[in-house]
Each structure stands twice: as C-alpha cells, then as structure tokens.
Amino acid sequence: MKKIYILLIAAAVMLNFTACSEDKPGGESIFPTNPTTQYDKFEQWLLENFTYPYNIDVLYRMKDIEIDHKYTLTPADSAKCAKLAIIVKYLWFDAYAEVAGPDFVKVNVPRTLQFIGSLAMESNGTVVMGTAEGGYKITLYNVNNLGVADGGYGVPLDDYDALNKWYFTTLHHEFQHILNQKKPYDPTFDLISEGDYVSGDWYQYNTNTQALPKGFIRNYAMVEPREDYAELYSQYLTNNDALWASKMAYAGKEGQAIIEQKLAHIRNYMRENWNIDLEEMRACVQRRSAEYMKLDFEHLN
C-alpha cells in the first residue's frame, strides 16, 4: 500500500510538470529586458567627469547605510554639491592626473566620494573635517556652508584658505593614508618626534605656540606618527609660500629643522614609491589654486 501511494504521488508530479512545460507565457514579461536609468544633468556630469575617467562614485544624496550614525547629519544641497564637485575635480583629481597620470588616479583614489551638508561634531566639541574608510571612501562635511561668508563655519567660494581648511587638506591627508596603506613609508619617520605625540589630547595644544615649535605642522599632527605624516603632506601641498613662511616663523629654528627632516622622508617616499616629485606636485596645486576662480560654477560643461 505504501509503494502504491508513493507511485501515485510520483505520477501526479510528472503530470503537473508536463502540464507546466506545455504552458505558453502570455503577455510581456514584468522584468524589463533592456533596463535603462534616467540621470539628471548633474548626475550625467558626474558620470562623465568622475565615474568614467576615474572610476569614482560621488554620493551627494545622503544614504542612511553610508553615514556614520554617531553624528547628527543633514543632506547636502545639490547645487552646492555641483559647485564643490567642479572645484574638487580641478584642484584635486586633475592635479594628480596632470603630475602622475590618469592611470595613477584611477587605480589609487578612493572608490567613493561622499558629500554631507552639515558639520560632524565629536562629543568633546571638536569638528570633524572629513573621514576616510578603509581606503575606499572619503566623506566631506559642511558642504551646505559652501558660498556662505559668516566667518565661522562658512566657506566663501573665492576663499582658497577656507576651501583648504574644510575640504582640500582633508582630501590630500586621507589620500596620503591610502598611499601609505598600499606602500608603507619608512618607519624611521616615527622616531623623529618620538615621545612628543599626545594621542587624543591634541586639541588642547595650540598650533602656533606649541605644535610648530616642536616640529608639528598643526596640533592634529601630534596625535600619532601616521597622522603627522599625512597632515604635513597635505599642508605642504596646499599652503602657499606666504602661509608656509609664516608657519616656519612660528616653528623657529628647531621646529623648522624637524619639519624639514620629516619633509625629506615624504619627498623620498613619493619619488621612490609613486614616481611623484613632491615639489612638482605642490607647484601644480598652487598654480591651480590661483586659477580655479576662472571656472564656470553656474553651468555643467
């Protein structure tokens, strides 16, 4: 009886399978065979200027899954994102492409660049300029203050120092971390200021009167050697000659000697590992910084 029951079930399954295989699908499939995505003008411009040439995804619409939830954040204004994207391409991506070649940029830059409208504030009251995650994403904050001249967190479009403070020192700093992860720098760099790093207490030190005389280009460089390395690199590229000279005056003879010793490490590292002349890179960044206001910020060309 058990065998008959099993045979009957098997026969029913076979009949059902045969009936299904003979059915003809009616109408069009609900799944499109040629799916298309509609892009607005800004999104198309991002594809043509970031994604296609450099394999970069620019996130300007805030996604819950992409943000750090320890901060209270707001989305970035799309019009300000467009202006910032134009400047970032000219002053950062294209500068590296000019000196090191487009392939260097495509291979080494982070895969994602994210714009957030608001500030990111730590619990101790310090402001986060930007963050990097595992070498694949850099996030820039305070985008909604681009073009605002309030003297506090404002970033006037024609104020290169403000642009550096909020965006470009962060980009160069985090990019140096990425390069260091791929090809580590000479560990003897860590010994130059050994004993003077202060970890999380960096914000309690004044840059001009305490950090520079000890051979740190900024108080944040006092956190640890790798932050010292990346911060010196970014400040050297973005500071013009007058600003750099004023910092060296604060550093004094002893502080300047330490900074020059650290810069020698960075020059050797960039040349030997990435075939980049640091002075050529700085000259390119400085030239572009004097020219960026000629860009058209109102039209996406």
C-alpha positions as CSV (number, residue, x, y, z in Angstrom):
1,M,0.0,0.0,0.0
2,K,2.9,2.3,0.9
3,K,4.5,1.6,-2.5
4,I,1.3,2.4,-4.4
5,Y,0.9,5.7,-2.6
6,I,4.4,6.8,-3.5
7,L,3.9,5.8,-7.1
8,L,0.7,7.8,-7.3
9,I,2.4,10.9,-5.9
10,A,5.3,10.5,-8.4
11,A,2.8,10.2,-11.3
12,A,0.9,13.3,-10.2
13,V,4.2,15.3,-10.0
14,M,5.1,14.1,-13.5
15,L,1.7,15.1,-14.9
16,N,1.9,18.5,-13.3
17,F,5.5,19.1,-14.6
18,T,4.4,18.1,-18.2
19,A,1.4,20.5,-18.0
20,C,3.6,23.3,-16.8
21,S,6.2,22.8,-19.5
22,E,3.5,23.0,-22.2
23,D,2.1,26.3,-21.0
24,K,2.9,29.4,-23.1
25,P,3.7,32.6,-21.3
26,G,1.1,35.2,-22.1
27,G,1.8,39.0,-22.5
28,E,5.1,40.8,-21.9
29,S,7.4,39.9,-19.0
30,I,7.2,42.1,-15.9
31,F,11.1,42.2,-15.9
32,P,12.4,44.6,-18.5
33,T,15.0,43.0,-20.9
34,N,16.6,46.4,-21.6
35,P,16.5,48.3,-18.3
36,T,17.5,52.0,-18.6
37,T,18.4,54.5,-15.9
38,Q,17.4,58.1,-16.2
39,Y,20.0,60.6,-15.0
40,D,19.6,64.3,-14.4
41,K,22.2,66.8,-15.8
42,F,24.3,66.8,-12.6
43,E,24.4,63.0,-12.4
44,Q,25.3,62.7,-16.1
45,W,28.1,65.3,-15.5
46,L,29.4,63.2,-12.5
47,L,29.4,60.1,-14.7
48,E,31.4,61.8,-17.4
49,N,33.9,63.6,-15.1
50,F,34.3,61.2,-12.2
51,T,32.9,57.7,-12.9
52,Y,34.1,57.1,-16.4
53,P,37.6,58.6,-16.3
54,Y,38.5,57.8,-12.6
55,N,36.1,55.0,-11.6
56,I,34.7,57.2,-8.8
57,D,31.1,57.2,-7.4
58,V,30.1,60.6,-6.0
59,L,27.4,60.3,-3.3
60,Y,25.6,63.6,-2.9
61,R,22.2,62.2,-1.8
62,M,22.6,61.1,1.8
63,K,22.1,57.4,2.2
64,D,21.4,56.0,5.7
65,I,23.6,53.0,5.1
66,E,26.6,55.2,4.1
67,I,26.8,57.6,7.0
68,D,28.3,57.4,10.5
69,H,25.4,57.4,12.9
70,K,27.3,58.7,15.8
71,Y,27.0,62.2,14.2
72,T,23.7,64.1,13.6
73,L,23.9,64.8,9.9
74,T,21.8,66.5,7.2
75,P,21.9,66.1,3.5
76,A,23.9,68.3,1.2
77,D,22.3,70.9,-1.1
78,S,22.6,69.6,-4.7
79,A,23.5,73.0,-6.2
80,K,26.4,73.3,-3.7
81,C,27.4,69.8,-4.4
82,A,27.7,70.7,-8.0
83,K,30.0,73.6,-7.3
84,L,32.1,71.6,-4.9
85,A,32.4,68.8,-7.4
86,I,33.7,71.2,-10.1
87,I,36.3,72.5,-7.7
88,V,37.3,69.1,-6.4
89,K,37.8,67.8,-9.9
90,Y,40.0,70.8,-10.9
91,L,42.1,71.2,-7.7
92,W,42.4,67.5,-6.7
93,F,41.7,64.8,-9.2
94,D,43.0,66.7,-12.2
95,A,46.1,67.9,-10.3
96,Y,47.2,64.4,-9.6
97,A,46.3,63.3,-13.2
98,E,48.5,66.1,-14.5
99,V,51.5,65.2,-12.5
100,A,51.2,61.4,-12.0
101,G,48.9,60.5,-14.9
102,P,45.2,59.5,-15.1
103,D,46.0,55.8,-14.5
104,F,47.6,56.6,-11.2
105,V,44.4,58.4,-10.2
106,K,42.1,55.7,-11.4
107,V,44.0,53.0,-9.6
108,N,44.7,54.7,-6.3
109,V,42.0,57.2,-5.4
110,P,39.1,56.0,-3.2
111,R,36.2,54.5,-5.0
112,T,33.6,56.7,-3.3
113,L,33.5,60.4,-2.5
114,Q,30.6,61.4,-0.2
115,F,29.3,64.9,0.4
116,I,27.4,65.7,3.6
117,G,25.6,69.0,4.2
118,S,26.1,69.5,7.9
119,L,29.1,69.6,10.3
120,A,30.2,66.4,12.1
121,M,30.8,67.2,15.8
122,E,32.6,64.9,18.2
123,S,31.4,64.6,21.8
124,N,34.4,66.7,23.0
125,G,33.3,69.6,20.8
126,T,35.9,69.2,18.1
127,V,34.7,69.4,14.4
128,V,35.4,66.6,12.0
129,M,36.6,68.0,8.7
130,G,36.4,64.7,6.9
131,T,36.7,60.9,7.3
132,A,38.1,58.0,5.3
133,E,37.0,54.4,5.5
134,G,39.4,51.6,4.6
135,G,40.9,53.4,1.6
136,Y,37.7,53.2,-0.4
137,K,35.6,56.2,0.7
138,I,36.2,59.8,1.7
139,T,33.5,61.9,3.3
140,L,33.5,65.7,3.2
141,Y,31.2,67.6,5.7
142,N,30.0,71.2,5.9
143,V,29.0,71.3,2.2
144,N,26.0,73.4,2.9
145,N,28.2,76.2,4.1
146,L,30.0,76.5,0.7
147,G,29.5,80.0,-0.5
148,V,28.5,81.3,3.0
149,A,30.6,84.1,4.4
150,D,29.6,84.0,8.1
151,G,33.2,83.9,9.4
152,G,32.5,80.8,11.5
153,Y,31.8,77.7,9.6
154,G,31.3,79.5,6.3
155,V,33.3,78.6,3.2
156,P,33.3,81.5,0.7
157,L,33.7,80.2,-2.8
158,D,36.6,82.6,-3.5
159,D,38.4,81.9,-0.2
160,Y,41.1,79.4,-1.1
161,D,42.3,79.1,2.5
162,A,38.7,78.3,3.7
163,L,38.4,75.7,0.9
164,N,41.6,74.1,2.1
165,K,40.6,74.1,5.7
166,W,37.3,72.4,5.1
167,Y,37.9,70.2,2.0
168,F,41.3,70.0,0.4
169,T,43.7,69.4,3.3
170,T,41.3,66.6,4.2
171,L,41.4,65.1,0.7
172,H,45.2,65.2,0.4
173,H,45.5,64.0,4.0
174,E,43.3,61.0,3.5
175,F,44.8,60.2,0.1
176,Q,48.2,60.0,1.7
177,H,46.8,57.5,4.2
178,I,45.6,55.4,1.2
179,L,49.0,55.5,-0.4
180,N,50.7,54.6,2.9
181,Q,48.4,51.6,3.2
182,K,49.4,50.3,-0.2
183,K,53.1,51.1,0.2
184,P,54.2,51.8,3.8
185,Y,56.5,54.7,4.5
186,D,60.0,54.3,6.1
187,P,59.3,53.5,9.8
188,T,62.3,55.6,10.9
189,F,59.9,58.6,10.3
190,D,58.1,57.6,13.5
191,L,61.3,58.1,15.5
192,I,61.8,61.8,14.6
193,S,59.2,63.1,17.1
194,E,59.0,60.0,19.3
195,G,57.9,61.0,22.8
196,D,56.1,64.2,21.7
197,Y,52.9,62.6,20.4
198,V,49.8,63.3,22.6
199,S,47.2,61.0,21.2
200,G,43.6,62.2,21.8
201,D,44.6,65.3,23.7
202,W,45.8,67.1,20.5
203,Y,43.0,69.7,20.6
204,Q,44.3,71.0,23.9
205,Y,47.5,72.2,22.2
206,N,47.9,75.5,20.2
207,T,49.3,75.1,16.7
208,N,51.4,78.3,16.6
209,T,52.8,78.3,20.1
210,Q,53.0,74.6,21.0
211,A,52.8,72.3,17.9
212,L,55.0,74.2,15.4
213,P,57.9,74.8,17.8
214,K,58.0,71.0,18.4
215,G,58.1,70.3,14.7
216,F,54.4,69.5,14.1
217,I,52.8,71.4,11.2
218,R,49.4,71.5,13.1
219,N,48.2,70.4,16.5
220,Y,46.3,67.5,14.9
221,A,49.7,66.2,13.7
222,M,50.5,65.5,17.3
223,V,48.1,62.5,17.5
224,E,50.5,59.9,16.2
225,P,53.2,59.4,13.5
226,R,50.9,58.4,10.6
227,E,48.7,61.5,11.2
228,D,51.8,63.6,11.5
229,Y,52.9,62.2,8.1
230,A,49.6,62.8,6.3
231,E,49.0,66.2,7.8
232,L,52.4,67.5,6.9
233,Y,51.9,66.2,3.3
234,S,48.5,67.9,2.9
235,Q,49.6,71.2,4.5
236,Y,52.7,71.4,2.4
237,L,50.8,70.9,-0.8
238,T,48.0,73.4,-0.1
239,N,49.8,76.2,1.8
240,N,51.1,79.0,-0.4
241,D,54.6,80.3,0.1
242,A,53.5,83.2,2.3
243,L,51.4,81.0,4.6
244,W,54.2,78.4,4.8
245,A,56.8,81.0,5.7
246,S,54.6,82.4,8.5
247,K,54.3,78.9,9.9
248,M,58.0,78.4,9.8
249,A,58.5,81.6,11.6
250,Y,56.3,80.3,14.5
251,A,58.2,77.0,14.3
252,G,61.5,78.7,14.9
253,K,64.9,77.2,14.0
254,E,64.5,74.0,16.0
255,G,60.9,73.3,14.9
256,Q,61.6,74.1,11.2
257,A,64.6,71.7,11.2
258,I,62.3,68.9,12.5
259,I,59.7,69.7,9.9
260,E,62.3,69.7,7.1
261,Q,63.6,66.4,8.3
262,K,60.0,65.0,8.0
263,L,59.5,66.5,4.6
264,A,62.7,64.8,3.4
265,H,61.1,61.5,4.3
266,I,57.9,62.4,2.4
267,R,59.8,63.6,-0.7
268,N,61.8,60.3,-0.8
269,Y,58.7,58.2,-0.3
270,M,56.7,59.9,-3.0
271,R,59.5,59.8,-5.5
272,E,60.7,56.2,-4.8
273,N,57.3,54.6,-4.4
274,W,55.0,56.6,-6.7
275,N,57.4,58.4,-9.1
276,I,56.0,61.7,-8.0
277,D,58.2,64.8,-7.4
278,L,56.7,66.5,-4.3
279,E,57.8,69.9,-5.5
280,E,56.2,69.4,-8.9
281,M,53.0,68.3,-7.2
282,R,53.0,71.3,-4.9
283,A,53.7,73.7,-7.8
284,C,50.7,72.2,-9.7
285,V,48.4,72.5,-6.8
286,Q,49.5,76.1,-6.2
287,R,49.1,77.1,-9.8
288,R,45.6,75.6,-10.0
289,S,44.7,77.3,-6.7
290,A,45.4,80.6,-8.4
291,E,43.2,79.8,-11.4
292,Y,40.2,77.9,-10.0
293,M,38.0,81.1,-9.8
294,K,38.1,81.2,-13.6
295,L,35.9,78.0,-13.6
296,D,32.3,78.2,-14.6
297,F,30.3,77.3,-11.4
298,E,26.9,78.0,-12.9
299,H,26.9,75.6,-15.8
300,L,27.9,71.9,-16.0
301,N,30.0,71.8,-19.1
